[in-house]
Amino acid sequence: MRVMKLTDGVTSIEFSPAKGFEVPEDRPRTAHKTLDGELYIYEWGNKRKYVVPVTKISRDDRDIFVGWWQNLTKLTFYPDLKYDPTDSISVRIINEERPLQAMFDPGWETYFEGELILREVS
């Protein structure tokens, strides 16, 4: 199971994506070699966007996610702590509406679910 982490440098939350998560594709690249042998690699396109479905998020963690979303906090995102724990990117939570709603399954009313939409920032 994939484990992810978001942190603002003070507070960190680890979570696992729910069913339906897909890793975004890499950005387009081209490589060009000049006549003198110099290699140039060009990247273009949009920044990466992660749409992460989550379930069973505690009220405390939900409140932190919402605070980060409201303040447009720049976060460090670790997309795979298990297999590549040093890979990280800077992101912001860009949901159009407040992320995460209460779960309606019996016995899970104190937990939250939804999607975290994370956009890579410079």
Sequence and secondary structure as in RCSB ss.txt:
>XXXX:A:sequence
MRVMKLTDGVTSIEFSPAKGFEVPEDRPRTAHKTLDGELYIYEWGNKRKYVVPVTKISRDDRDIFVGWWQNLTKL
TFYPDLKYDPTDSISVRIINEERPLQAMFDPGWETYFEGELILREVS
>XXXX:A:secstr
   EEEE SS EEEE   TT        EEEEE TTS EEEEE S   EEEEEEEEE HHHHHHHHHHHHHT  E
EEES TTT TT  EEEEE  SS S EE  STT TT EEEEEEEEE  
